[in-house]
């Protein structure tokens, strides 16, 4: 992870706390997920980063392959959470759960 990304992640943890943005569980180590991937010219800046546990990051990569529309909706939720500059709320948690229920594991 680049120094810039690591510093940005630390700053974001100060604002959002140590909860994964998918599971909302507190974790010791969060990863920085680019909402718009670097390969698609996504930049390493606050608005384009979501804080995920390693397991959730792997799971999101899986969802991107089997249900791209669900991954897109999750990334939209991440972007909106970034705009609040506040930790996830109960409403946010419910919306994440609603979006995740759309994953069809039979599409593997």
DSSP file (Angstrom, degrees, kcal/mol; ACC not computed):
  #  RESIDUE AA STRUCTURE BP1 BP2  ACC     N-H-->O    O-->H-N    N-H-->O    O-->H-N    TCO  KAPPA ALPHA  PHI   PSI    X-CA   Y-CA   Z-CA
    1    1 A X              0   0    0      0, 0.0     5,-0.0     0, 0.0     0, 0.0   0.000 360.0 360.0 360.0 135.0    0.0    0.0    0.0
    2    2 A X     >  -     0   0    0      1,-0.1     4,-2.6     4,-0.0     5,-0.2  -0.254 360.0-116.4 -67.9 157.6    1.4    3.4   -0.9
    3    3 A X  H  > S+     0   0    0      1,-0.2     4,-2.5     2,-0.2     5,-0.2   0.897 116.7  53.5 -60.6 -40.3    2.3    5.9    1.8
    4    4 A X  H  > S+     0   0    0      1,-0.2     4,-2.3     2,-0.2    -1,-0.2   0.921 110.6  46.0 -60.9 -44.5   -0.4    8.2    0.5
    5    5 A X  H  > S+     0   0    0      2,-0.2     4,-2.6     1,-0.2    -2,-0.2   0.906 112.1  50.9 -66.8 -41.6   -3.1    5.5    0.7
    6    6 A X  H  X S+     0   0    0     -4,-2.6     4,-2.0     2,-0.2    -2,-0.2   0.911 112.0  47.1 -62.9 -42.5   -1.9    4.4    4.2
    7    7 A X  H  X S+     0   0    0     -4,-2.5     4,-2.1     2,-0.2    -2,-0.2   0.907 112.2  50.1 -64.6 -42.3   -2.1    8.0    5.5
    8    8 A X  H  X S+     0   0    0     -4,-2.3     4,-2.4    -5,-0.2    -2,-0.2   0.911 109.0  52.1 -63.0 -42.8   -5.5    8.6    3.9
    9    9 A X  H  X S+     0   0    0     -4,-2.6     4,-2.3     1,-0.2    -1,-0.2   0.914 108.7  50.6 -60.5 -43.5   -6.8    5.4    5.5
   10   10 A X  H  X S+     0   0    0     -4,-2.0     4,-1.5     1,-0.2    -1,-0.2   0.903 110.5  49.4 -61.5 -42.1   -5.5    6.5    9.0
   11   11 A X  H  X S+     0   0    0     -4,-2.1     4,-1.1     1,-0.2    -1,-0.2   0.910 110.9  49.8 -63.0 -42.1   -7.3    9.9    8.5
   12   12 A X  H  X S+     0   0    0     -4,-2.4     4,-3.5     1,-0.2     5,-0.4   0.877 105.5  56.3 -66.5 -37.4  -10.5    8.2    7.5
   13   13 A X  H  X S+     0   0    0     -4,-2.3     4,-1.9     1,-0.2    -1,-0.2   0.860 101.8  58.1 -62.7 -34.5  -10.4    5.8   10.5
   14   14 A X  H  < S+     0   0    0     -4,-1.5    -1,-0.2    -5,-0.2    -2,-0.2   0.858 117.4  32.9 -61.6 -34.6  -10.2    8.9   12.7
   15   15 A X  H  < S+     0   0    0     -4,-1.1    72,-0.4    -3,-0.4    -2,-0.2   0.908 131.1  29.3 -87.0 -48.2  -13.6   10.1   11.2
   16   16 A X  H  < S-     0   0    0     -4,-3.5     3,-0.4     1,-0.3    72,-0.3   0.609  98.9-134.9 -94.4 -14.2  -15.4    6.8   10.5
   17   17 A X     <  -     0   0    0     -4,-1.9    -1,-0.3    -5,-0.4    -2,-0.1  -0.388  40.8 -57.9  86.0-170.6  -14.0    4.5   13.2
   18   18 A X  S    S+     0   0    0     -2,-0.1     9,-2.6    -4,-0.1     2,-0.4  -0.054  89.5 122.7-105.4  31.6  -12.8    1.0   12.8
   19   19 A X  B     -A   26   0A   0     -3,-0.4     7,-0.2     7,-0.2     2,-0.2  -0.783  65.4-118.2 -95.8 136.8  -15.9   -0.6   11.5
   20   20 A X     >  -     0   0    0      5,-2.4     4,-1.8    -2,-0.4    32,-0.2  -0.497  20.2-133.3 -65.8 137.5  -16.0   -2.4    8.1
   21   21 A X  T  4 S+     0   0    0     30,-2.5    31,-0.1    -2,-0.2    -1,-0.1   0.522 101.6  41.1 -77.1  -4.6  -18.4   -0.6    5.8
   22   22 A X  T  4 S+     0   0    0     29,-0.2    -1,-0.2     3,-0.1    30,-0.1   0.803 130.2  21.1-103.4 -51.8  -20.0   -3.9    4.7
   23   23 A X  T  4 S-     0   0    0      2,-0.1    -2,-0.2    73,-0.0     3,-0.1   0.720  86.9-142.1 -89.4 -20.9  -20.4   -5.9    8.0
   24   24 A X     <  +     0   0    0     -4,-1.8     2,-0.3     1,-0.3    -3,-0.1   0.611  53.4 140.9  62.6  15.4  -20.1   -2.9   10.3
   25   25 A X        -     0   0    0      1,-0.1    -5,-2.4    -6,-0.1     2,-0.3  -0.622  60.3-111.2 -79.8 144.5  -18.1   -5.1   12.7
   26   26 A X  B     -A   19   0A   0     -2,-0.3     2,-0.3    -7,-0.2    -7,-0.2  -0.610  42.8-175.2 -73.4 135.5  -15.2   -3.5   14.4
   27   27 A X        -     0   0    0     -9,-2.6     3,-0.1    -2,-0.3    -3,-0.0  -0.943  33.5-132.9-133.2 155.1  -11.9   -4.9   13.1
   28   28 A X  S    S+     0   0    0     -2,-0.3     2,-0.4     1,-0.2    -1,-0.1   0.816  95.7  31.4 -74.8 -31.4   -8.3   -4.4   14.0
   29   29 A X        -     0   0    0    -11,-0.1    25,-0.5    -3,-0.0     2,-0.3  -0.978  69.1-168.0-136.2 122.7   -7.1   -3.8   10.5
   30   30 A X        -     0   0    0     -2,-0.4     2,-0.3    23,-0.1    23,-0.2  -0.790  12.0-141.7-105.7 150.5   -9.1   -2.3    7.6
   31   31 A X  E     -B   52   0B   0     21,-4.3    21,-2.2    -2,-0.3     2,-0.7  -0.714  19.5-119.7-102.6 161.3   -8.2   -2.3    4.0
   32   32 A X  E     -B   51   0B   0     -2,-0.3     2,-0.5    19,-0.2    19,-0.2  -0.905  26.8-163.0-104.7 112.3   -8.7    0.7    1.6
   33   33 A X  E     -B   50   0B   0     17,-3.1    17,-2.3    -2,-0.7     2,-0.6  -0.828  16.3-133.9 -96.1 127.7  -11.1   -0.2   -1.2
   34   34 A X  E     -B   49   0B   0     -2,-0.5    15,-0.2    15,-0.2     3,-0.1  -0.729   9.2-156.3 -79.2 118.8  -11.1    2.1   -4.3
   35   35 A X  S    S+     0   0    0     13,-2.7     2,-0.7    -2,-0.6    -1,-0.2   0.948  94.4  35.6 -62.1 -50.0  -14.7    2.8   -5.1
   36   36 A X  S    S-     0   0    0     12,-0.3    -1,-0.3     7,-0.2    12,-0.0  -0.942 109.8-118.5 -98.9 115.4  -13.7    3.5   -8.7
   37   37 A X    > > -     0   0    0     -2,-0.7     5,-2.5     1,-0.1     3,-1.5  -0.121   9.7-122.9 -57.5 149.2  -10.8    1.1   -9.3
   38   38 A X  G > 5S+     0   0    0      1,-0.3     3,-2.1     3,-0.2    -1,-0.1   0.868 113.8  63.2 -57.1 -37.2   -7.4    2.5  -10.1
   39   39 A X  G 3 5S+     0   0    0      1,-0.3    -1,-0.3     2,-0.2    -2,-0.1   0.732 103.6  48.7 -62.2 -20.9   -7.5    0.5  -13.3
   40   40 A X  G < 5S-     0   0    0     -3,-1.5    -1,-0.3     2,-0.0    -2,-0.2   0.023 133.0 -92.9-105.1  25.0  -10.5    2.6  -14.3
   41   41 A X  T < 5S+     0   0    0     -3,-2.1     2,-0.2     1,-0.2    -3,-0.2   0.699  70.6 161.9  71.4  22.9   -8.6    5.8  -13.4
   42   42 A X      < -     0   0    0     -5,-2.5    -1,-0.2    -8,-0.1     2,-0.2  -0.553  31.3-134.3 -70.9 137.2  -10.0    6.0   -9.9
   43   43 A X        -     0   0    0     -2,-0.2     2,-1.5     1,-0.0    -7,-0.2  -0.557  13.4-114.0 -95.6 157.3   -7.9    8.2   -7.7
   44   44 A X  S    S+     0   0    0     -2,-0.2     2,-0.3   -10,-0.1     5,-0.1  -0.703  71.8 120.4 -88.4  86.1   -6.5    7.7   -4.2
   45   45 A X  S >  S-     0   0    0     -2,-1.5     3,-2.1     1,-0.1     4,-0.2  -0.959  77.4 -95.8-146.0 161.6   -8.5   10.4   -2.5
   46   46 A X  G >  S+     0   0    0     -2,-0.3     3,-1.7     1,-0.3    -1,-0.1   0.851 118.7  54.0 -45.7 -51.7  -11.0   10.5    0.4
   47   47 A X  G 3  S+     0   0    0      1,-0.3    -1,-0.3    -3,-0.0    35,-0.1   0.669 110.0  48.7 -63.6 -17.1  -14.1   10.4   -1.8
   48   48 A X  G <  S+     0   0    0     -3,-2.1   -13,-2.7   -13,-0.1     2,-0.4   0.233  95.0  87.5-109.9  13.2  -12.9    7.3   -3.6
   49   49 A X  E <   -B   34   0B   0     -3,-1.7     2,-0.4   -15,-0.2   -15,-0.2  -0.930  48.2-173.1-119.2 137.5  -12.0    5.1   -0.6
   50   50 A X  E     -B   33   0B   0    -17,-2.3   -17,-3.1    -2,-0.4     2,-0.7  -0.967  25.6-126.6-122.2 144.2  -14.1    2.7    1.5
   51   51 A X  E     +B   32   0B   0     -2,-0.4   -30,-2.5   -19,-0.2     2,-0.3  -0.815  39.6 166.2 -95.4 115.6  -12.9    1.0    4.6
   52   52 A X  E     -B   31   0B   0    -21,-2.2   -21,-4.3    -2,-0.7     2,-0.1  -0.931  38.2-113.8-128.8 149.1  -13.4   -2.7    4.5
   53   53 A X     >  -     0   0    0     -2,-0.3     4,-2.4   -23,-0.2     5,-0.2  -0.389  40.9-107.5 -67.8 161.1  -12.1   -5.7    6.5
   54   54 A X  H  > S+     0   0    0    -25,-0.5     4,-2.3     1,-0.2     5,-0.2   0.921 121.2  50.0 -58.5 -44.5   -9.9   -8.0    4.4
   55   55 A X  H  > S+     0   0    0      1,-0.2     4,-2.4     2,-0.2    -1,-0.2   0.905 111.5  48.2 -62.1 -41.8  -12.7  -10.6    4.2
   56   56 A X  H  > S+     0   0    0      2,-0.2     4,-2.8     1,-0.2    -1,-0.2   0.863 109.0  53.9 -67.5 -34.9  -15.2   -8.1    3.1
   57   57 A X  H  X S+     0   0    0     -4,-2.4     4,-2.1     2,-0.2    -2,-0.2   0.925 110.8  45.7 -64.6 -43.6  -12.8   -6.8    0.5
   58   58 A X  H  X S+     0   0    0     -4,-2.3     4,-1.8     2,-0.2    -2,-0.2   0.916 113.1  51.0 -62.6 -43.3  -12.4  -10.3   -0.9
   59   59 A X  H  X S+     0   0    0     -4,-2.4     4,-2.6     1,-0.2    -2,-0.2   0.900 108.5  51.4 -62.0 -42.2  -16.2  -10.8   -0.8
   60   60 A X  H  X S+     0   0    0     -4,-2.8     4,-2.4     1,-0.2    -1,-0.2   0.899 107.2  53.0 -64.0 -39.4  -16.8   -7.5   -2.7
   61   61 A X  H  X S+     0   0    0     -4,-2.1     4,-0.9     1,-0.2    -1,-0.2   0.885 110.1  49.2 -61.0 -37.2  -14.3   -8.6   -5.4
   62   62 A X  H >X S+     0   0    0     -4,-1.8     4,-2.1     2,-0.2     3,-0.7   0.924 109.5  50.7 -65.5 -45.8  -16.3  -11.8   -5.7
   63   63 A X  H 3X S+     0   0    0     -4,-2.6     4,-3.1     1,-0.3     8,-0.3   0.878 102.8  61.0 -61.0 -38.0  -19.6   -9.8   -5.9
   64   64 A X  H 3< S+     0   0    0     -4,-2.4    -1,-0.3     1,-0.2     4,-0.2   0.844 109.6  43.1 -57.7 -32.8  -18.1   -7.7   -8.6
   65   65 A X  H << S+     0   0    0     -4,-0.9     3,-0.3    -3,-0.7    -2,-0.2   0.895 125.0  30.0 -80.3 -41.9  -17.7  -10.8  -10.7
   66   66 A X  H  < S+     0   0    0     -4,-2.1    -2,-0.2     1,-0.2    -3,-0.2   0.734 136.2  18.2 -94.3 -22.6  -21.0  -12.5  -10.1
   67   67 A X    >X  +     0   0    0     -4,-3.1     4,-2.0    -5,-0.3     3,-0.9  -0.495  61.6 171.8-148.2  71.1  -23.3   -9.5   -9.5
   68   68 A X  H 3> S+     0   0    0     -3,-0.3     4,-2.4     1,-0.3     5,-0.1   0.798  80.3  58.2 -57.3 -30.6  -21.8   -6.3  -10.9
   69   69 A X  H 3> S+     0   0    0      2,-0.2     4,-2.1     1,-0.2    -1,-0.3   0.883 106.7  48.3 -67.1 -36.7  -25.1   -4.4  -10.3
   70   70 A X  H <> S+     0   0    0     -3,-0.9     4,-2.4     2,-0.2    -2,-0.2   0.919 111.2  50.0 -67.8 -43.7  -24.9   -5.2   -6.6
   71   71 A X  H  X S+     0   0    0     -4,-2.0     4,-2.6    -8,-0.3    -2,-0.2   0.904 109.6  52.2 -60.6 -41.2  -21.3   -4.2   -6.4
   72   72 A X  H  X S+     0   0    0     -4,-2.4     4,-2.1    -5,-0.2    -1,-0.2   0.928 109.5  48.7 -60.2 -45.6  -22.2   -0.9   -8.1
   73   73 A X  H  X S+     0   0    0     -4,-2.1     4,-2.0     2,-0.2    -2,-0.2   0.882 110.8  50.6 -64.6 -38.3  -24.9   -0.3   -5.6
   74   74 A X  H  X S+     0   0    0     -4,-2.4     4,-2.5     2,-0.2    -1,-0.2   0.930 109.6  50.8 -62.9 -44.7  -22.6   -1.0   -2.7
   75   75 A X  H  X S+     0   0    0     -4,-2.6     4,-2.4     1,-0.2    -2,-0.2   0.866 107.7  53.5 -62.6 -35.1  -20.0    1.4   -4.1
   76   76 A X  H  X S+     0   0    0     -4,-2.1     4,-2.4     2,-0.2    -1,-0.2   0.904 108.4  49.8 -64.2 -40.6  -22.7    4.0   -4.4
   77   77 A X  H  X S+     0   0    0     -4,-2.0     4,-2.6     2,-0.2    -2,-0.2   0.910 109.9  51.1 -63.0 -41.4  -23.5    3.5   -0.7
   78   78 A X  H  X S+     0   0    0     -4,-2.5     4,-2.3     2,-0.2    -2,-0.2   0.923 109.8  49.9 -60.6 -44.0  -19.8    3.8    0.1
   79   79 A X  H  X S+     0   0    0     -4,-2.4     4,-1.4     1,-0.2    -2,-0.2   0.919 111.4  48.1 -61.7 -44.1  -19.6    7.1   -1.8
   80   80 A X  H  X S+     0   0    0     -4,-2.4     4,-0.7     1,-0.2    -1,-0.2   0.892 109.3  52.9 -65.1 -39.2  -22.7    8.5    0.0
   81   81 A X  H >X>S+     0   0    0     -4,-2.6     3,-1.3     1,-0.2     4,-0.8   0.911 105.3  55.8 -62.0 -40.7  -21.3    7.5    3.4
   82   82 A X  H ><5S+     0   0    0     -4,-2.3     3,-0.6     1,-0.3    -1,-0.2   0.860 101.3  58.0 -57.7 -35.9  -18.1    9.4    2.4
   83   83 A X  H 3<5S+     0   0    0     -4,-1.4    -1,-0.3     1,-0.2    -2,-0.2   0.695 100.5  57.7 -70.3 -18.2  -20.1   12.5    1.8
   84   84 A X  H <<5S-     0   0    0     -3,-1.3    -1,-0.2    -4,-0.7    -2,-0.2   0.753  87.2-149.0 -82.6 -24.1  -21.5   12.4    5.4
   85   85 A X  T <<5 +     0   0    0     -4,-0.8     2,-0.3    -3,-0.6    -3,-0.1   0.883  64.9 103.0  51.4  40.8  -18.1   12.5    7.1
   86   86 A X  S   <S-     0   0    0     -5,-0.6    -1,-0.2   -70,-0.0    -2,-0.2  -0.981  81.4 -89.1-146.6 153.5  -19.7   10.5    9.9
   87   87 A X        -     0   0    0    -72,-0.4   -70,-0.1    -2,-0.3   -71,-0.1  -0.171  62.4 -76.9 -59.7 158.4  -19.6    6.8   11.0
   88   88 A X        -     0   0    0    -72,-0.3     2,-0.2   -69,-0.1    -1,-0.1  -0.241  50.1-145.3 -57.6 143.5  -22.2    4.5    9.5
   89   89 A X     >  -     0   0    0     -3,-0.1     4,-2.2     1,-0.1     5,-0.1  -0.487  28.4-101.2-101.8 174.6  -25.7    4.7   10.9
   90   90 A X  H  > S+     0   0    0      2,-0.2     4,-2.4     1,-0.2     5,-0.2   0.891 124.5  54.0 -62.0 -40.6  -28.4    2.1   11.5
   91   91 A X  H  > S+     0   0    0      1,-0.2     4,-2.0     2,-0.2    -1,-0.2   0.903 107.8  49.6 -61.8 -40.9  -30.1    3.2    8.3
   92   92 A X  H  > S+     0   0    0      2,-0.2     4,-2.4     1,-0.2    -1,-0.2   0.932 109.5  51.7 -61.9 -45.4  -26.9    2.7    6.4
   93   93 A X  H  X S+     0   0    0     -4,-2.2     4,-2.3     1,-0.2    -2,-0.2   0.907 109.5  49.6 -58.4 -43.6  -26.5   -0.8    7.8
   94   94 A X  H  X S+     0   0    0     -4,-2.4     4,-2.3     1,-0.2    -1,-0.2   0.882 109.9  51.1 -63.8 -38.6  -30.1   -1.7    6.8
   95   95 A X  H  X S+     0   0    0     -4,-2.0     4,-2.3     2,-0.2    -2,-0.2   0.898 108.9  50.7 -67.1 -40.0  -29.4   -0.4    3.3
   96   96 A X  H  X S+     0   0    0     -4,-2.4     4,-2.6     2,-0.2    -2,-0.2   0.930 111.3  48.8 -61.5 -45.2  -26.2   -2.5    3.0
   97   97 A X  H  X S+     0   0    0     -4,-2.3     4,-1.6     1,-0.2    -2,-0.2   0.904 110.0  51.9 -61.1 -41.4  -28.1   -5.6    4.1
   98   98 A X  H  < S+     0   0    0     -4,-2.3     4,-0.3     1,-0.2    -1,-0.2   0.917 112.0  45.9 -61.9 -44.1  -30.9   -4.9    1.6
   99   99 A X  H >< S+     0   0    0     -4,-2.3     3,-1.6     1,-0.2    -2,-0.2   0.918 110.2  53.4 -65.6 -43.5  -28.4   -4.6   -1.3
  100  100 A X  H >< S+     0   0    0     -4,-2.6     3,-1.9     1,-0.3    -1,-0.2   0.792  95.0  68.8 -65.0 -27.8  -26.5   -7.7   -0.2
  101  101 A X  T 3< S+     0   0    0     -4,-1.6    -1,-0.3     1,-0.3    -2,-0.2   0.685  89.4  66.9 -63.8 -15.1  -29.7   -9.8   -0.2
  102  102 A X  T <  S+     0   0    0     -3,-1.6     2,-0.4    -4,-0.3    -1,-0.3   0.538  72.2 110.5 -83.0  -6.8  -29.7   -9.3   -4.0
  103  103 A X    <   -     0   0    0     -3,-1.9     2,-0.8    -4,-0.2   -36,-0.1  -0.568  58.0-154.5 -71.6 124.8  -26.6  -11.5   -4.4
  104  104 A X    >   -     0   0    0     -2,-0.4     3,-2.0     1,-0.1     4,-0.1  -0.875   7.1-166.5-103.8 104.6  -27.6  -14.7   -6.1
  105  105 A X  G >  S+     0   0    0     -2,-0.8     3,-1.0     1,-0.3    -1,-0.1   0.634  82.5  71.9 -68.8 -12.2  -25.0  -17.3   -5.2
  106  106 A X  G 3  S+     0   0    0      1,-0.2    -1,-0.3     2,-0.1    -3,-0.0   0.583  81.2  74.9 -77.0  -8.2  -26.3  -19.6   -7.9
  107  107 A X  G <         0   0    0     -3,-2.0    -1,-0.2     1,-0.2    -2,-0.2   0.500 360.0 360.0 -79.3  -3.6  -24.7  -17.3  -10.5
  108  108 A X    <         0   0    0     -3,-1.0    -1,-0.2    -4,-0.1    -2,-0.1   0.520 360.0 360.0 -61.4 360.0  -21.3  -18.7   -9.6
